[in-house]
């Protein structure tokens, strides 16, 4: 097999040569699961405060503004969240010089994106008036993009804990505390102000470990030609990242054309709950990057196929359990934010399912971006076009049937699920052909574990409404426990159990 991109010429000499790849991936997986639990504990208070104190209308305005800001930030990273691993593995230059180049390129791209939003603030607030400081929300782009690239550099040194601290502790707790405090100042702008504070705090929490790992880049000088080459090389990856990220936000953008801000606010809550397990797979990208680039340098293609399948199963197993635990008692979970949010349960179910079916595509893409980045980009573009077409078709069908607005809100979630399933199938088939080895993250015990979890969950859902607190406090963990027990006993092999085994230091 001839890779579409030039083969790697150097490995990362800053890492131990005898590092076991599965152990490194397993360590990242353990940290990710811990990070998810922390993020869940911190995100729910924010949704509770936002839903009950600010209301669905203010939440919808906030959600659309954040959607635009984070899209521009995603583009401003220029693909370096994943491309930085390849740049570090392929160079003989000091790694802190390469990281300095990446941070500067990201900063310049962020400034450009922020300037565009400041000039056209209607892109962030299309359905409401612009207040005096609303334009300055665009400056948050710098913090979001800079934090993403800094954490990718830390993950290259296998420090996934930096991501957990910044994204699962500091960021969500800062926005929760900020939403509570700013509610006494303004229920119109409090959510946006709390978001800005949380992104600044996350940036600081990302820069500190970055400096600890790489230090001050002494002797580094910016070079326009070198910076341009770095940006140009990662443009296909940047486009793929933008498409992949956009596929998770296109549903809300399209929905905003047909429904009121209040429905957008309800859909946003469902999206936030469903996106909690998304961090399990996205934070594997920086861990998989160094492992894949080293194996590509050694032409060890079978190892890449094994690692992609291994991580894919871990992610599917974890996300399926989380989806069942949050989806079965979905009405109780959405009702926790406020009684009028219960109508978003259908959208929540489809969004949780979408996270499960997307896992194979994400881990396959972790290798495709190095060996077939242009074909990967084309598949992603076709996928997002299919999603847009399905979204419009299903929304128009629901409106023609005169279904309520919250039923219409489930249509783009279903379209997302179908499009991601198609993308996962195509990308896994392509990677399998390029590597000459099978890519299979599915195992039949997943079905048995899901069945047991459904039986346990049905018992809690059948409780009278006055015991809804039992459904949340006990039922969620009982569903997770039953699912995990079956997966551990019949689904996990020796390599999978490495995920939960403490590895000896090398």
C-alpha positions in Angstrom: 0.0 0.0 0.0 1.4 3.4 -1.0 0.2 6.1 1.4 -1.3 9.3 -0.1 1.1 11.4 2.1 4.9 11.1 2.4 6.0 8.5 4.9 7.2 9.7 8.3 10.9 10.2 8.5 11.5 10.7 12.2 10.0 9.5 15.4 9.6 11.5 18.6 12.8 11.0 20.5 11.5 12.7 23.6 9.3 9.6 24.4 10.7 6.3 25.7 11.3 3.8 22.9 9.9 0.9 24.9 6.5 2.6 25.6 3.7 0.1 25.0 1.1 1.6 22.7 -1.9 -0.2 24.2 -0.8 0.8 27.7 -0.6 4.4 26.6 -4.0 4.3 24.9 -5.5 2.5 28.0 -4.1 5.2 30.3 -5.7 7.8 28.1 -8.9 5.8 28.2 -9.0 5.6 32.0 -8.4 9.3 32.3 -11.1 10.0 29.7 -13.7 8.0 31.7 -12.8 9.8 34.9 -12.9 13.1 33.0 -16.4 12.3 31.7 -17.7 11.7 35.2 -16.2 15.0 36.3 -17.7 16.9 33.3 -21.1 15.3 34.0 -21.0 16.5 37.6 -20.0 20.0 36.6 -22.2 20.4 33.4 -25.5 19.5 35.0 -25.5 22.4 37.5 -25.0 24.8 34.6 -27.9 23.4 32.6 -30.1 23.5 35.8 -29.2 27.2 36.4 -29.6 28.1 32.8 -32.9 26.4 32.3 -34.6 27.4 35.6 -33.1 30.9 36.1 -32.5 32.2 32.6 -35.2 30.4 30.6 -35.3 28.8 27.2 -35.3 32.1 25.3 -32.1 33.4 26.8 -30.6 29.9 26.6 -31.4 29.8 22.8 -29.7 33.2 22.2 -26.7 32.1 24.1 -26.6 28.7 22.3 -26.5 30.3 18.8 -23.8 32.8 19.8 -21.6 30.0 21.2 -22.3 27.9 18.1 -20.8 30.6 15.8 -17.9 31.4 18.1 -16.8 27.8 18.5 -17.1 27.2 14.8 -14.7 30.0 14.0 -12.4 28.8 16.8 -12.5 25.3 15.2 -11.4 26.7 11.9 -8.7 28.9 13.5 -6.9 25.8 14.9 -6.1 25.0 11.3 -6.3 21.3 12.0 -3.5 21.4 14.6 -5.5 19.7 17.3 -4.6 16.5 15.4 -2.0 17.7 12.9 0.4 18.8 15.6 1.2 15.2 16.5 2.4 14.6 12.9 4.4 17.8 12.8 6.2 16.9 16.0 6.9 13.3 14.9 8.3 14.4 11.5 10.8 17.0 12.6 14.3 17.2 13.9 13.7 20.8 15.2 13.3 21.3 19.0 9.7 20.4 19.8 9.1 23.7 21.8 9.9 25.6 18.6 7.3 23.6 16.6 4.8 24.2 19.4 5.6 27.9 19.3 5.0 27.9 15.6 1.6 26.2 16.0 0.5 28.6 18.8 1.4 31.6 16.7 -0.3 30.4 13.6 -3.4 29.6 15.7 -3.3 33.1 17.3 -3.1 34.9 14.0 -6.0 32.8 12.5 -8.0 33.5 15.7 -7.4 37.2 15.4 -8.7 37.1 11.8 -11.8 35.1 12.8 -12.5 37.4 15.8 -12.2 40.5 13.6 -14.7 39.2 11.2 -17.2 38.5 14.0 -16.7 41.9 15.5 -17.4 43.5 12.1 -20.5 41.3 11.6 -21.9 40.6 15.1 -25.3 39.6 13.5 -23.7 36.3 12.7 -23.7 35.6 16.4 -27.0 37.2 17.3 -29.2 36.9 14.2 -32.6 37.1 16.0 -31.9 39.7 18.7 -30.5 43.2 19.1 -26.8 43.9 19.6 -25.9 45.3 23.0 -22.7 47.3 23.6 -20.4 44.5 24.7 -21.9 41.7 22.5 -19.3 42.3 19.8 -16.5 41.5 22.2 -17.7 37.9 22.6 -15.8 37.3 19.4 -12.5 37.7 21.3 -13.3 34.4 23.0 -12.3 32.7 19.7 -8.6 33.3 20.7 -9.0 31.5 24.0 -10.9 28.5 22.6 -8.5 27.9 19.7 -5.4 28.5 21.8 -6.5 26.2 24.5 -7.3 23.4 22.0 -3.8 23.5 20.4 -2.0 23.8 23.8 -3.9 20.7 25.1 -3.0 18.8 21.9 0.7 19.6 22.6 0.3 18.3 26.1 -1.4 15.1 24.9 1.5 14.4 22.6 3.5 13.9 25.8 0.7 11.6 26.9 -0.6 14.1 29.4 -4.3 13.7 28.9 -4.8 14.8 32.5 -4.2 18.4 31.3 -7.3 18.1 29.1 -9.3 16.7 31.9 -8.4 19.5 34.3 -9.0 22.2 31.7 -12.1 20.8 30.0 -13.8 18.7 32.6 -13.1 20.6 35.8 -12.1 24.2 35.3 -14.2 25.1 32.2 -17.6 23.6 33.3 -17.3 24.6 36.9 -16.3 28.2 35.9 -19.3 28.5 33.6 -21.6 27.0 36.3 -20.4 29.4 39.0 -20.3 32.3 36.5 -23.9 31.6 35.4 -25.0 31.7 39.1 -23.1 34.9 39.9 -24.0 36.8 36.7 -27.7 35.9 37.1 -27.8 38.7 39.7 -26.4 41.1 37.2 -28.3 40.3 34.0 -30.4 37.3 32.9 -30.0 38.5 29.3 -26.2 38.6 29.2 -25.2 36.4 32.2 -24.8 33.2 30.2 -22.6 34.8 27.6 -20.4 36.5 30.3 -20.1 33.2 32.2 -19.0 31.5 29.0 -16.3 34.1 28.3 -15.0 33.6 31.9 -14.9 29.8 31.5 -12.9 30.0 28.3 -10.4 32.4 29.7 -9.9 30.1 32.7 -9.6 27.0 30.4 -6.9 28.9 28.4 -4.9 29.6 31.5 -5.3 26.0 32.6 -3.9 24.8 29.2 -0.9 27.2 29.0 0.4 26.2 32.4 1.0 22.4 31.6 2.2 23.4 28.1 5.0 25.5 29.6 5.8 22.7 32.0 6.2 20.1 29.2 8.0 22.3 26.6 9.4 25.3 28.5 10.4 28.6 26.9 11.3 28.2 23.2 14.7 29.8 23.5 16.3 30.7 20.2 13.0 30.5 18.4 12.2 33.1 15.8 9.0 33.4 13.8 9.4 32.7 10.1 6.7 33.6 7.7 7.5 30.9 5.2 7.7 28.2 7.8 4.4 29.3 9.4 2.7 29.3 6.0 4.0 25.8 5.2 2.7 24.6 8.6 -0.7 26.1 7.9 -0.9 24.9 4.3 0.0 21.3 5.2 -2.8 21.1 7.7 -5.5 22.8 5.6 -7.1 19.5 4.5 -7.1 18.4 8.1 -8.6 21.7 9.2 -11.3 21.3 6.6 -12.1 17.8 7.9 -12.2 19.0 11.5 -14.5 21.8 10.5 -16.8 19.4 8.7 -16.8 16.9 11.5 -17.4 19.7 14.1 -20.0 21.3 11.8 -21.9 18.0 11.5 -22.6 18.2 15.2 -23.8 21.8 15.0 -25.5 21.9 11.6 -28.6 20.4 13.1 -29.1 23.3 15.4 -28.2 25.8 12.7 -30.8 24.4 10.4 -33.4 24.0 13.1 -33.0 27.7 13.9 -34.5 28.5 10.5 -37.8 26.9 11.4 -38.4 27.1 15.1 -38.4 29.7 17.9 -35.5 30.5 20.2 -37.2 28.7 23.0 -37.2 25.4 21.0 -33.5 26.1 20.2 -32.9 26.4 23.9 -34.6 23.1 24.6 -32.7 21.4 21.8 -29.4 22.9 23.1 -30.0 21.3 26.5 -30.5 17.9 24.8 -27.3 18.5 22.7 -25.3 19.4 25.8 -26.3 16.3 27.6 -25.6 14.1 24.5 -22.2 15.8 23.9 -20.9 14.8 27.3 -19.7 11.4 26.2 -18.3 13.0 23.0 -15.2 14.0 24.9 -14.4 10.3 25.4 -13.6 10.0 21.7 -12.3 13.4 20.8 -9.7 13.4 23.5 -8.4 10.1 22.2 -7.3 11.9 19.0 -4.1 13.4 20.5 -3.2 10.1 22.1 -3.8 8.1 18.9 -1.8 10.6 16.9 1.7 9.8 18.2 1.0 6.1 18.3 -0.2 6.0 14.6 2.6 8.3 13.3 5.3 6.1 14.9 3.8 2.9 13.5 3.5 4.6 10.0 7.2 5.5 10.3 7.9 1.8 10.9 5.4 0.7 8.2 3.6 -1.4 10.9 0.1 -1.1 9.3 -1.3 -4.2 11.1 -0.6 -2.6 14.4 -2.5 0.6 13.4 -5.5 -1.6 12.4 -5.4 -3.3 15.8 -5.1 -0.1 17.7 -8.0 1.6 15.8 -10.2 -1.4 16.4 -9.2 -1.6 20.0 -9.9 2.1 20.8 -13.0 2.0 18.7 -14.5 -0.8 20.8 -13.5 1.1 24.0 -15.3 4.2 22.8 -18.4 2.4 21.6 -18.6 0.3 24.8 -18.3 3.5 27.0 -20.6 5.6 24.9 -23.3 2.9 24.5 -23.4 2.6 28.3 -23.6 6.3 28.8 -26.3 6.7 26.1 -28.4 4.0 27.8 -27.9 5.5 31.3 -28.9 9.0 30.1 -31.5 8.0 27.4 -33.7 5.5 29.2 -34.5 7.9 32.0 -34.4 10.7 29.4 -37.6 12.5 30.6 -36.2 12.7 34.1 -32.9 14.0 32.9 -34.4 16.7 30.8 -37.0 17.5 33.5 -34.1 18.2 35.9 -33.4 21.4 33.8 -37.0 22.4 33.9 -40.5 20.9 33.2 -40.8 22.5 29.8 -37.6 20.9 28.6 -39.1 17.4 28.8 -40.3 17.7 25.3 -36.7 17.5 24.1 -36.4 13.8 25.1 -36.9 12.5 21.6 -34.1 14.7 20.3 -31.9 13.6 23.2 -32.4 9.9 22.3 -31.3 10.4 18.7 -28.4 12.6 19.7 -27.1 10.0 22.1 -27.4 7.2 19.5 -25.5 9.5 17.0 -22.6 9.6 19.4 -22.4 5.8 19.5 -22.6 5.3 15.7 -20.0 8.0 15.1 -17.3 6.3 17.2 -16.0 4.1 14.3 -15.7 7.1 12.0 -13.8 9.1 14.5 -11.1 6.5 15.2 -10.9 5.6 11.6 -10.3 9.2 10.7 -7.5 9.4 13.3 -5.5 7.2 10.9 -7.0 8.5 7.6 -5.8 12.0 8.2 -2.2 10.8 7.9 -2.5 8.3 5.0 -5.5 9.5 3.0 -6.4 13.0 4.2 -7.9 14.2 0.9 -10.2 11.2 0.5 -11.1 11.5 4.2 -12.1 15.1 3.6 -14.2 14.2 0.6 -16.1 11.5 2.6 -16.7 14.1 5.3 -18.0 16.6 2.9 -20.4 14.1 1.3 -21.6 13.1 4.8 -22.4 16.7 5.8 -24.3 17.3 2.5 -26.3 14.1 3.2 -27.0 15.4 6.8 -28.2 18.7 5.5 -30.4 17.2 2.9 -31.9 14.7 5.3 -32.4 17.5 7.9 -34.4 19.7 5.6 -36.4 16.7 4.2 -37.4 15.4 7.7 -38.1 18.9 9.1 -40.4 19.7 6.1 -42.1 16.4 6.4 -42.7 17.0 10.1 -44.1 20.4 9.4 -46.3 19.1 6.6 -47.7 16.6 9.1 -48.3 19.6 11.4 -46.3 18.1 14.3 -45.5 20.2 17.3 -42.3 22.2 17.4 -40.5 19.9 19.8 -41.3 16.9 17.5 -39.8 18.9 14.6 -36.7 19.3 16.8 -36.1 15.6 16.7 -35.9 15.6 12.9 -32.4 17.0 12.5 -31.2 14.8 15.3 -32.4 11.7 13.4 -30.7 13.1 10.2 -27.4 13.5 12.1 -27.6 9.9 13.3 -28.2 8.5 9.8 -25.4 10.6 8.3 -22.9 9.6 10.9 -23.7 6.0 10.5 -23.1 6.3 6.7 -19.8 8.1 7.3 -18.6 5.5 9.9 -19.2 2.6 7.5 -17.4 4.2 4.5 -14.4 5.5 6.5 -13.9 2.1 8.2 -14.1 0.3 4.8 -11.5 2.7 3.3 -9.1 2.4 6.2 -9.4 -1.4 6.2 -8.5 -1.4 2.5 -5.5 1.0 2.9 -4.1 -0.9 5.8 -4.8 -4.4 4.4 -6.3 -5.4 7.7 -9.8 -5.5 9.1 -11.2 -2.6 11.1 -13.9 -3.9 13.4 -14.9 -2.1 16.6 -18.2 -4.0 17.1 -18.6 -7.0 19.4 -21.8 -9.0 20.0 -21.7 -8.7 23.8 -22.5 -5.0 23.3 -26.0 -6.1 22.3 -26.4 -8.4 25.3 -25.2 -5.7 27.7 -27.6 -3.2 26.1 -30.5 -5.6 26.6 -29.7 -6.1 30.3 -29.4 -2.4 30.8 -32.8 -1.8 29.1 -34.5 -4.3 31.4 -33.0 -2.7 34.5 -33.9 0.8 33.2 -37.4 -0.2 32.5 -37.9 -1.1 36.1 -36.9 2.4 37.2 -38.9 4.2 34.5 -42.0 2.4 35.6 -41.8 4.0 39.1 -44.6 6.6 39.9 -43.7 10.2 39.0 -43.1 11.1 42.7 -40.1 8.7 42.7 -38.5 10.5 39.8 -35.5 11.3 42.0 -34.9 7.6 42.5 -34.8 7.2 38.7 -32.0 9.8 38.5 -30.1 9.1 41.8 -30.2 5.3 41.6 -31.5 4.3 38.2 -28.7 6.0 36.1 -26.0 4.2 38.1 -27.9 0.9 38.2 -28.2 0.9 34.4 -24.5 1.7 34.0 -23.6 -1.0 36.5 -25.6 -3.7 34.9 -24.3 -2.8 31.5 -20.7 -2.6 32.7 -21.0 -6.0 34.4 -22.0 -7.8 31.2 -19.4 -6.0 29.1 -16.6 -6.8 31.6 -17.5 -10.5 31.9 -18.3 -11.3 28.3 -17.1 -8.4 26.1 -13.6 -7.5 27.4 -10.5 -9.5 26.5 -7.0 -9.1 28.0 -6.1 -6.0 26.0 -9.4 -4.4 27.0 -8.9 -5.0 30.7 -5.6 -3.1 30.4 -7.9 -0.1 30.3 -8.6 -0.6 34.0 -5.2 -2.0 35.1 -2.6 0.3 36.5 0.5 0.0 34.3 4.0 -0.1 35.9 6.2 2.8 35.1 8.6 2.2 32.2 
